[in-house]
């Protein structure tokens, strides 16, 4: 199949560990379904990569509604990691994804280290999967509900377990709900992660003052959207300045300028999340905007601007 990407004078390729992307624009897990849902809205072949909805060992029904609430400059969600489970994903979702030219990255989640390892093993031999992204912001049932993503030693253990079971590039998605995100990034880097993506959602809540009840059935949820961008940008800059593996920036990216800020701060690629809900064409628009910016700056390669933030007076 011949690429549908229009010819360009720009080199937009980036490397996420051993994985090469045609450009740095990716979708964020949980905001783009399994890809097919956006097929009539976006030219999927133009994307650097699609990160699919998080996949667990068994299907999950998710939380009861209401589970999405709009907030000032953002959105709270408590979907509850609803997904079809690994077997249905492989049999029902991958056939379509294999027809796309963009890279396919599968986000995985589990309640134990063993589940993460099993998922990595099951997905590794599936044609069309280019990398795994580990969601470590899940409760660890065997350890009293502690999230893997908040304790460096536990994050490292999950990373090691997944790496033992797969030859695919492994990206670890970091939670911002920690004291020191740099320590988390360093822990997974030392455990063999090929890249890190950050940030996942911040924990928040919303209350209906008239009824005096939480707006989410789950009471608390994950805050995403423009409101979290400054926090995400700061964390990406801190991590990119510290680790040697690629960093993928996520958090409130809705325009090309947003994406460029993350690249300047040191991100090798970016993921577009909440923007997909209010502007389904955001990914393509952001990619076009990045191309325009490079030409304005007189650059021919995206790599010329990655980490080129100018500090000082």
Secondary structure, 3 states (H helix, E strand, C coil): CCCCCCCCCCECCEEECCEEECCCEEECCCCCCCCHHHCCCCCHHHCCEEEEEEECCCCECCCCCCCEEEECCEEEECCCCCECCHHHHHHHHHHHHCCCCCEEEEEECCCCHHHHHHHHHHHHCCCCCCEEEEECCCEEHHHCCEEHHHCHHHHHHHHHHHHHHCCCEEEEECCCCCCCHHHHHHHHHHCCCCEEEECCCEEEECEECCCCEECCCCCEEEEECHHHHHHHHHHHHHHHCCCCCEEEEECCCCCHHHHHHHHHCCCCEEEECCHHHHCCCHHHHHHHHHHHHHHHHCCCEHHHCCCCCCCCC
